[in-house]
Amino acid sequence: MKTFSQVFGILIVVASLLFSPSQNARAQEGSSRYFSETGHNVTGDFLQFYESITNAEQVFGYPITEAFTDAKSGRLIQYFTRTRFEWYPEWPEGKRVRLSTLGDYLYVPGGQLGLFTPIGCRTFSNGKAVCYAFLDFFEKNGGEAVFGYPISGFEVLNGRIVQYFQNARFEWYPEFDEGRKVVLADLGRVYFDFAGEDASLLKPVEPDDIIQVLSVQARAFVWKAVTQPTDVQTVYVIVQDQTLSPVKDAIAVVTIHWSNGTPQSVNLSTNEYGVVIIPFDVINQPYGSLVQVQVQVYYEGLSSNAVTSFRIWK
């Protein structure tokens, strides 16, 4: 009979496996990712594009809506803190996501600052230049492919030095730490209001219920590392997908290899937590022997193996 402290300890181990910190990152290898920071999902081509950009959270921010069909263009779009994605299914694979030119949409010319010098600047084909820390940030975070071309020089907006690009607005924060002084304006959120979008789209949602299982991982452990020659033992099997989410209805084949070479197998399906619990009797096993437990897991053509063991002792 398990004591309360033993059962509690087992539950702690199971919880630590099922809800490890990496699960917050969601489906890095899957087709959907839930952003708990804003309560929205990013899926498919939008997710692939998002994760292809270095420092995506700094450059794009987090999703602030789900993907939805734009009433004006008829295209699938999704708003992020600092940008908006547009989907072009007729384009080749890998090039179907385009950033909305929110800088163009929102730019109102202001007072120009004559800070240009040939040193530390890069002039583009439209005659506009990007300089100094703005140029460093521009080139390190995707350049024209992400931000488009500059459409203004240095300007002052709300007491700060800014510069508009086709897809973004750079802002200068001298009070911030070195390397963090260039900040991207939240143009996605600004344009969401400017375009008169439905405010209910901003409400957080639950994570997508259907996540494509691309791989399974089995883990196994025993209740007791050491048992008596005649005792009661329990094997725990945990099955998770590539996002570390539990996999329900996976078939776990658990085979106990007794010291005399006789195998004993049990087949069970995982529950909603991705767990199988198999109690069994240990009967007249020789002192000092090692009992191995092999686990084979199968789910929709995918498989995984795990091994655990325990020692017979007095």
QUIKAVEN-V172246 format. One record per backbone hydrogen bond with DSSP energy under -0.5 kcal/mol. CO is the residue of the C=O (numbers start at 1). NH is the residue of the N-H. If there is no record, write none. Layout:
BEGIN
<<CO NH> <CO NH>>
END
This chain:
BEGIN
<<3 7> <4 8> <5 9> <6 10> <7 11> <8 12> <9 13> <10 14> <11 15> <12 16> <13 17> <14 18> <15 19> <17 20> <20 23> <21 24> <22 25> <23 26> <26 28> <31 44> <32 27> <33 35> <33 42> <34 36> <35 38> <35 39> <35 40> <39 205> <40 35> <42 33> <43 46> <43 47> <44 48> <45 49> <46 50> <47 51> <48 52> <49 52> <49 53> <50 53> <53 56> <55 58> <55 59> <56 60> <56 61> <60 82> <62 81> <68 77> <70 74> <75 70> <76 87> <77 68> <78 85> <79 64> <79 65> <81 188> <81 189> <83 80> <84 100> <85 78> <86 98> <88 91> <92 95> <96 88> <98 86> <100 102> <101 105> <102 106> <103 107> <111 156> <112 114> <113 115> <118 121> <120 132> <122 130> <124 127> <128 124> <130 122> <131 134> <131 135> <132 136> <133 137> <134 138> <135 139> <136 140> <137 141> <138 143> <139 142> <142 145> <143 146> <143 147> <143 148> <144 148> <147 167> <149 166> <154 113> <155 157> <155 162> <157 160> <160 157> <161 172> <162 155> <163 170> <164 151> <164 152> <166 103> <166 104> <168 165> <169 185> <170 163> <171 173> <171 183> <172 174> <173 176> <177 180> <181 173> <181 183> <183 171> <185 187> <186 190> <187 191> <188 192> <189 193> <190 194> <191 195> <192 197> <193 196> <198 201> <199 202> <200 203> <209 211> <212 214> <215 242> <217 240> <219 238> <221 236> <225 311> <227 313> <229 285> <231 282> <233 280> <234 223> <235 278> <236 221> <237 276> <238 219> <239 247> <240 217> <241 244> <245 241> <246 248> <247 250> <250 252> <250 270> <251 253> <251 298> <252 254> <252 268> <253 255> <253 296> <254 256> <254 266> <255 257> <255 294> <256 258> <256 264> <257 292> <258 261> <261 263> <262 258> <264 256> <266 254> <268 252> <270 249> <271 274> <274 239> <275 271> <276 237> <277 279> <278 235> <280 233> <281 283> <282 231> <282 284> <286 289> <289 312> <290 292> <291 310> <292 257> <293 308> <294 255> <295 306> <296 253> <297 304> <298 251> <299 302> <302 299> <304 297> <306 295> <308 293> <310 291> <311 227> <311 313> <312 288>>
END
